Amino acid sequence: MADTGPELAARLSDLDARVRELEAVQQLILRLLSATRPLDSVLEQYGATDSQARAFYKLLDDLVHRAR
């Protein structure tokens, strides 16, 4: 059964609101990750050097910029 005009508009509006909520959560998570650097202990545990850790965080920063 195909959606009618008003039903389709309401559904699209609901989906748009959900996407905006997901984007807000994604931005919050990315900001928390960039501020807290929770992976420092993991990198240290596996013996990553300072330069390797910086390169890893640069990669994460690049991913954040592409996600926006």
N, C-alpha and C positions, 0 to 999 in steps of 0.2 A: 504494500500500500504506500503510495507516494505521499509525502508531506504536502499539506496545502501551504499557501503563502504565509499566513500568520503563524502556523505551527513551525514552519521552516525558519522564519525569522526569530521566533522564540528559541528554537534549538541552536541556531547560530549564535545568538546572543549569549546563551548559556555556555557554549563551547568557548566563545571568546573570553568570557569571564574566567573560565577554568584555565585557559592558556595564560592569561595575565597573572593568575595566582601562582601557577607553576613557574613562570618567569621570575616572579618576586622571590619565591623560595630558592630558586636556583641562584639568583644574585646574592641572597643572604648567605647561602652555603659557600659560594665562591669567595665572598668577603671574609667569612670566618676562616676559611682555609688559608687565605693569603695573610691574614693577620696573626693567626696562632701557630702556623707552621707545625702542625701535629705530626708530620712525618720525620721530624728531626731525629727522634729516638730510633725510628726504624732505619733511617739512613746510617745512623751511628752504629746500630747493632750489626749491620752488614758491612761495616768498615768503609763507608763512603768517605772520600776525602772532602775537604772544604770546597775545592773546585768542582767536584762531582755534585755535591749538594747544591751549589749555586747554579750549575747547569740544569739540574733537575727542577729547581724552583723557577728558573727562567722558562723552561718548557711548560710548566704549569701556568705561569703568567701568560705565555703565548696562547695556551688553550683557553684561558679566561677571556682574553681579548677576542678570540675567534668565536667564542660562545655568545658574546654580546652582539 
